[in-house]
Amino acid sequence: MSKFWSFASLLVIITLLFVTAIGFENQINFSDLETECRYHDAPDPKINFKQDNSLAFEGSFDVDNVKADLGYDYTVKDNKVVLDIQATNTEAPEDFSDTCLGQVVYIADTDPLSEGRYLIKLQHNGETVEQFIVRAK
């Protein structure tokens, strides 16, 4: 019976190590993801492909509520990289005392991509705002 539990424990540990290794690959790290008061037009979004095969995303887009709820989806699958910045509860407030129209602002960097060709897409609430193809070496 103890051989069974030793084998089962070893199998669980190996599985956890494998799942952890896969889970930490292709992460994205945000240095800024917030809403601010809109004082000017939103600049065009930018995607930079860096020499170490990582990506840098930077941009903003208008929303009507500075208290909008923010989130994102980041996927790397089948040589396709998609970052979708999402804002919900974006309706304008009923009165503008102590508030303003909003702008979502974001700055993010990814882990380096593995070798290959990739379609890179940046989306705001599911709508593609920038895309191009890169070759990671």
Contact map, one row per residue, 1 for C-alpha under 8 A:
11111000000000000000000000000000000000000000000000000000000000000000000000000000000000000000000000000000000000000000000000000000000000000
11111100000000000000000000000000000000000000000000000000000000000000000000000000000000000000000000000000000000000000000000000000000000000
11111110000000000000000000000000000000000000000000000000000000000000000000000000000000000000000000000000000000000000000000000000000000000
11111111000000000000000000000000000000000000000000000000000000000000000000000000000000000000000000000000000000000000000000000000000000000
11111111100000000000000000000000000000000000000000000000000000000000000000000000000000000000000000000000000000000000000000000000000000000
01111111110000000000000000000000000000000000000000000000000000000000000000000000000000000000000000000000000000000000000000000000000000000
00111111111000000000000000000000000000000000000000000000000000000000000000000000000000000000000000000000000000000000000000000000000000000
00011111111100000000000000000000000000000000000000000000000000000000000000000000000000000000000000000000000000000000000000000000000000000
00001111111110000000000000000000000000000000000000000000000000000000000000000000000000000000000000000000000000000000000000000000000000000
00000111111111000000000000000000000000000000000000000000000000000000000000000000000000000000000000000000000000000000000000000000000000000
00000011111111100000000000000000000000000000000000000000000000000000000000000000000000000000000000000000000000000000000000000000000000000
00000001111111110000000000000000000000000000000000000000000000000000000000000000000000000000000000000000000000000000000000000000000000000
00000000111111111000000000000000000000000000000000000000000000000000000000000000000000000000000000000000000000000000000000000000000000000
00000000011111111100000000000000000000000000000000000000000000000000000000000000000000000000000000000000000000000000000000000000000000000
00000000001111111110000000000000000000000000000000000000000000000000000000000000000000000000000000000000000000000000000000000000000000000
00000000000111111111000000000000000000000000000000000000000000000000000000000000000000000000000000000000000000000000000000000000000000000
00000000000011111111100000000000000000000000000000000000000000000000000000000000000000000000000000000000000000000000000000000000000000000
00000000000001111111110000000000000000000000000000000000000000000000000000000000000000000000000000000000000000000000000000000000000000000
00000000000000111111111000000000000000000000000000000000000000000000000000000000000000000000000000000000000000000000000000000000000000000
00000000000000011111111100000000000000000000000000000000000000000000000000000000000000000000000000000000000000000000000000000000000000000
00000000000000001111111110000000000000000000000000000000000000000000000000000000000000000000000000000000000000000000000000000000000000000
00000000000000000111111110000000000000000000000000000000000000000000000000000000000000000000000000000000000000000000000000000000000000000
00000000000000000011111110000000000000000000000000000000000000000000000000000000000000000000000000000000000000000000000000000000000000000
00000000000000000001111111100000000000000000000000000000000000000000000000000000000000000000000000000000000000000000000000000000000000000
00000000000000000000111111100000000000000000000000000000000000000000000000000000000000000000000000000000000000100000000000000000000000000
00000000000000000000000111110000000000000000000000000000000000000000000000010000000000000000000000000000000001111000000000000000000000000
00000000000000000000000111111000000000000000000000000000000000000000000000000000000000000000000000000000000001100000000000000000000000000
00000000000000000000000001111100000000000000000000000000000000000000000001000000000000000000000000000000000111100000000000000000000000000
00000000000000000000000000111110000000000000000000000000000000000000000000000000000000000000000000000000000111000000000000000000000000000
00000000000000000000000000011111100000000000000000000000000000000000000000000000000000000000000000000000011110000000000000000000000000000
00000000000000000000000000001111100000000000000000000000000000000000000000000000000000000000000000000000011100000000000000000000000000000
00000000000000000000000000000111110000000000000000000000000000000000000000000000000000000000000000000000111100000000000000000000000000000
00000000000000000000000000000111111000000000000000000000000000000000010000000000000000000000000000000001111000000000000000000000000000000
00000000000000000000000000000001111100000000000000000000000000000000010000000000000000000000000000000001110000000000000000000000000000000
00000000000000000000000000000000111110000000000000000000000000000111000000000000000000000000000000000111100000000000000000000000000000000
00000000000000000000000000000000011111000000000000000000000000000100000000000000000000000000000000000111100000000000000000000000000000000
00000000000000000000000000000000001111100000000000000000000000000100000000000000000000000000000000011110000000000000000000000000000000000
00000000000000000000000000000000000111111000000000000000000001000000000000000000000000000000000000011110000000000000000000000000000000000
00000000000000000000000000000000000011111000000000000000000000000000000000000000000000000000000000000000000000000000000000000000000000000
00000000000000000000000000000000000001111100000000000000000000000000000000000000000000000000000000000000000000000000000000000000000000000
00000000000000000000000000000000000001111110000000000000000000000000000000000000000000000000000000000000000000000000000000000000000000000
00000000000000000000000000000000000000011111000000000000001111000000000000000000000000000000000000000010000000000000000000000000000000000
00000000000000000000000000000000000000001111100000000000001110000000000000000000000000000000000000000000000000000000000000000000000000000
00000000000000000000000000000000000000000111110000000000001100000000000000000000000000000000000000000000000000000000000000000000000000000
00000000000000000000000000000000000000000011111000000000111100000000000000000000000000000000000000000000000000000000000000000000110000000
00000000000000000000000000000000000000000001111100000001111000000000000000000000000000000000000000000000000000000000000000000000010000000
00000000000000000000000000000000000000000000111110000011110000000000000000000000000000000000000000000000000000000000000001000000010000000
00000000000000000000000000000000000000000000011111000011100000000000000000000000000000000000000000000000000000000000000000000000000000000
00000000000000000000000000000000000000000000001111101111000000000000000000000000000000000000000000000000000000000000000000000000000001000
00000000000000000000000000000000000000000000000111111111000000000000000000000000000000000000000000000000000000000000000000000000000000000
00000000000000000000000000000000000000000000000011111100000000000000000000000000000000000000000000000000000000000000000000000000000000000
00000000000000000000000000000000000000000000000001111100000000000000000000000000000000000000000000000000000000010000000000000000000000000
00000000000000000000000000000000000000000000000011111110000000000000000000000000000000000000000000000000000000011100000000000000000000011
00000000000000000000000000000000000000000000000011111111000000000000000000000000000000000000000000000000000011111000000000000000000000000
00000000000000000000000000000000000000000000001111001111100000000000000000000000000000000000000000000000000011110000000000000000000000000
00000000000000000000000000000000000000000000011111000111110000000000000000000000000000000000000000000000001111000000000000000000000000000
00000000000000000000000000000000000000000000111100000011111000000000000000000000000000000000000000000000011110000000000000000000000000000
00000000000000000000000000000000000000000000111000000001111100000000000000000000000000000000000000000000111100000000000000000000000000000
00000000000000000000000000000000000000000111110000000000111110000000000000000000000000000000000000000000111000000000000000000000000000000
00000000000000000000000000000000000000000111100000000000011111000000000000000000000000000000000000000011110000000000000000000000000000000
00000000000000000000000000000000000000000110000000000000001111100000000000000000000000000000000000000011100000000000000000010000000000000
00000000000000000000000000000000000001000100000000000000000111110000000000000000000000000000000000000111000000000000000000000000000000000
00000000000000000000000000000000000000000000000000000000000011111101000000000000000000100110000000001111000000000000000000000000000000000
00000000000000000000000000000000000000000000000000000000000001111100000000000000000000000111100000001110000000000000000000000000000000000
00000000000000000000000000000000000000000000000000000000000000111111000000000000000000001111100000011100000000000000000000000000000000000
00000000000000000000000000000000001110000000000000000000000000111111000000000000000000000100000000111110000000000000000000000000000000000
00000000000000000000000000000000001000000000000000000000000000001111100000000000000000001100000000000100000000000000000000000000000000000
00000000000000000000000000000000001000000000000000000000000000101111110000000000000000111100000000000000000000000000000000000000000000000
00000000000000000000000000000000000000000000000000000000000000000011111000000000000000111100000000000000000000000000000000000000000000000
00000000000000000000000000000000110000000000000000000000000000000001111100000000000011110000000000000000000000000000000000000000000000000
00000000000000000000000000000000000000000000000000000000000000000000111110000000000011100000000000000000000000000000000000000000000000000
00000000000000000000000000000000000000000000000000000000000000000000011111000000001111000000000000000000000000000000000000000000000000000
00000000000000000000000000000000000000000000000000000000000000000000001111100000011111000000000000000000000000000000000000000000000000000
00000000000000000000000000010000000000000000000000000000000000000000000111110000111100000000000000000000000000000000000000000000000000000
00000000000000000000000000000000000000000000000000000000000000000000000011111001111000000000000000000000000000000000000000000000000000000
00000000000000000000000001000000000000000000000000000000000000000000000001111111110000000000000000000000000000000000000000000000000000000
00000000000000000000000000000000000000000000000000000000000000000000000000111111100000000000000000000000000000000000000000000000000000000
00000000000000000000000000000000000000000000000000000000000000000000000000011111000000000000000000000000000000000000000000000000000000000
00000000000000000000000000000000000000000000000000000000000000000000000000011111100000000000000000000000000000000001111000000000000000000
00000000000000000000000000000000000000000000000000000000000000000000000000111111110000000000000000000000000000000000011110000000000000000
00000000000000000000000000000000000000000000000000000000000000000000000001111011111000000000000000000000000000000000011110000000000000000
00000000000000000000000000000000000000000000000000000000000000000000000011110001111100000000000000000000000000000000000111100000000000000
00000000000000000000000000000000000000000000000000000000000000000000000111100000111110000000000000000000000000000000000011100000000000000
00000000000000000000000000000000000000000000000000000000000000000000000111000000011111000000000000000000000000000000000001111100000000000
00000000000000000000000000000000000000000000000000000000000000000000011110000000001111100000000000000000000000000000000001111100000000000
00000000000000000000000000000000000000000000000000000000000000000000011110000000000111110000000000000000000000000000000000011100000000000
00000000000000000000000000000000000000000000000000000000000000100001111000000000000011111100000000000001000000000000000000001000000000000
00000000000000000000000000000000000000000000000000000000000000000001110000000000000001111100000000000000000000000000000000000000000000000
00000000000000000000000000000000000000000000000000000000000000001011100000000000000000111110000000000000000000000000000000000000000000000
00000000000000000000000000000000000000000000000000000000000000111111100000000000000000111111000000000000000000000000000000000000000000000
00000000000000000000000000000000000000000000000000000000000000111000000000000000000000001111100000000000000000000000000000000000000000000
00000000000000000000000000000000000000000000000000000000000000011000000000000000000000000111110000001000000000000000000000000000000000000
00000000000000000000000000000000000000000000000000000000000000011000000000000000000000000011111100000000000000000000000000000000000000000
00000000000000000000000000000000000000000000000000000000000000000000000000000000000000000001111100000000000000000000000000000000000000000
00000000000000000000000000000000000000000000000000000000000000000000000000000000000000000000111110000000000000000000000000000000000000000
00000000000000000000000000000000000000000000000000000000000000000000000000000000000000000000111111110000000000000000000000000000000000000
00000000000000000000000000000000000000000000000000000000000000000000000000000000000000000000001111110000000000000000000000000000000000000
00000000000000000000000000000000000000000000000000000000000000000000000000000000000000000000000111110000000000000000000000000000000000000
00000000000000000000000000000000000000000000000000000000000000000100000000000000000000000000000111111000000000000000000000000000000000000
00000000000000000000000000000000000011000000000000000000000000001100000000000000000000000000000111111100000000000000000000000000000000000
00000000000000000000000000000000000011000000000000000000000000111100000000000000000000000001000000111110000000000000000000000000000000000
00000000000000000000000000000000001111000000000000000000000001111110000000000000000000000000000000011111000000000000000000000000000000000
00000000000000000000000000000000001111000100000000000000000111110100000000000000000000000000000000001111100000000000000000000000000000000
00000000000000000000000000000000111100000000000000000000000111100000000000000000000000100000000000000111110000000000000000000000000000000
00000000000000000000000000000001111100000000000000000000011110000000000000000000000000000000000000000011111000000000000000000000000000000
00000000000000000000000000000111110000000000000000000000111100000000000000000000000000000000000000000001111100000000000000000000000000000
00000000000000000000000000000111100000000000000000000001111000000000000000000000000000000000000000000000111110000000000000000000000000000
00000000000000000000000000011111000000000000000000000001110000000000000000000000000000000000000000000000011111000000000000000000000000000
00000000000000000000000000011100000000000000000000000111100000000000000000000000000000000000000000000000001111100000000000000000000000000
00000000000000000000000001111000000000000000000000000111000000000000000000000000000000000000000000000000000111110000000000000000000000000
00000000000000000000000011110000000000000000000000000110000000000000000000000000000000000000000000000000000011111000000000000000000000000
00000000000000000000000001000000000000000000000000011110000000000000000000000000000000000000000000000000000001111100000000000000000000000
00000000000000000000000001000000000000000000000000001100000000000000000000000000000000000000000000000000000000111110000000000000000000010
00000000000000000000000000000000000000000000000000001000000000000000000000000000000000000000000000000000000000011111000000000000000000011
00000000000000000000000000000000000000000000000000000000000000000000000000000000000000000000000000000000000000001111100000000000000000111
00000000000000000000000000000000000000000000000000000000000000000000000000000010000000000000000000000000000000000111110000000000000000111
00000000000000000000000000000000000000000000000000000000000000000000000000000010000000000000000000000000000000000011111000000000000011110
00000000000000000000000000000000000000000000000000000000000000000000000000000011100000000000000000000000000000000001111100000000000011110
00000000000000000000000000000000000000000000000000000000000000000000000000000011100000000000000000000000000000000000111110000000001111000
00000000000000000000000000000000000000000000000000000000000000000000000000000001110000000000000000000000000000000000011111000000001111000
00000000000000000000000000000000000000000000000000000000000000000000000000000001111000000000000000000000000000000000001111100001111100000
00000000000000000000000000000000000000000000001000000000000000000000000000000000011110000000000000000000000000000000000111110001111000000
00000000000000000000000000000000000000000000000000000000000000000000000000000000011110000000000000000000000000000000000011111111110000000
00000000000000000000000000000000000000000000000000000000000010000000000000000000000111000000000000000000000000000000000001111111100000000
00000000000000000000000000000000000000000000000000000000000000000000000000000000000111100000000000000000000000000000000000111110000000000
00000000000000000000000000000000000000000000000000000000000000000000000000000000000111000000000000000000000000000000000000111111000000000
00000000000000000000000000000000000000000000000000000000000000000000000000000000000000000000000000000000000000000000000000111111100000000
00000000000000000000000000000000000000000000000000000000000000000000000000000000000000000000000000000000000000000000000011110111111000000
00000000000000000000000000000000000000000000100000000000000000000000000000000000000000000000000000000000000000000000000011110011111000000
00000000000000000000000000000000000000000000111000000000000000000000000000000000000000000000000000000000000000000000000011100001111100000
00000000000000000000000000000000000000000000000000000000000000000000000000000000000000000000000000000000000000000000001111000001111110000
00000000000000000000000000000000000000000000000000000000000000000000000000000000000000000000000000000000000000000000001110000000011111000
00000000000000000000000000000000000000000000000000000000000000000000000000000000000000000000000000000000000000000000111100000000001111100
00000000000000000000000000000000000000000000000010000000000000000000000000000000000000000000000000000000000000000000111100000000000111110
00000000000000000000000000000000000000000000000000000000000000000000000000000000000000000000000000000000000000000011110000000000000011111
00000000000000000000000000000000000000000000000000001000000000000000000000000000000000000000000000000000000000001111110000000000000001111
00000000000000000000000000000000000000000000000000001000000000000000000000000000000000000000000000000000000000000111000000000000000000111
